[in-house]
Amino acid sequence: MGETSVRLELVESSDRLEYLPYLVMADESESVVKEYIAEGQMFAIVVESGLVAGVALFLEEAESVVELKNIALDPQFRGHGLGKQVIDLSFEIFREQGFRKMMVGTANSSIANLAFYQKAGFRMAEIKKDFFLNYPEPIFEDGIQAVDMVVFERELVESCS
């Protein structure tokens, strides 16, 4: 399979619940997702064929900081570079909107996510201890309980590479 290109399409607030199944792929608590689904900017991740491959939701964290709150790809679209494209496109979008930094948090148990964000140029910024202990049900991934949130950040300013 050659590299598939993606585009991000803004999702209106009134249509966001249609994307709940995607959001729950990345954040296993539907009740937690419903707390933030109406906030920020949500984008459908659309592949060349017009199919929706996933979703990404961003929240303004501070005046010049945007948080990637949720990103999820349907399993059939994973491992083909689409996630990296979404990250790159979102950097462009939020840089143009005047944001200077993007943050993202993931569970200590999300081994693949920890690797992905570092490969995408994010750096570890902090650990929010016991963050996932507030979830209604315990979350386990790769035999590890999600307990702490690892927060990553990346500057959105143009680099000289």
Secondary structure, DSSP 8 states (H G I E B T S, - for coil): -----EEEEEE-GGGGGGGHHHHHHHS--HHHHHHHTTSSEEEEEEETTS-EEEEEEEEEEETTEEEEEEEEE-GGGTTSSHHHHHHHHHHHHHHHTT--EEEEEEETT-HHHHHHHHHTT-EEEEEETTGGGGSSS--EETTEE---EEEEEEE-S----
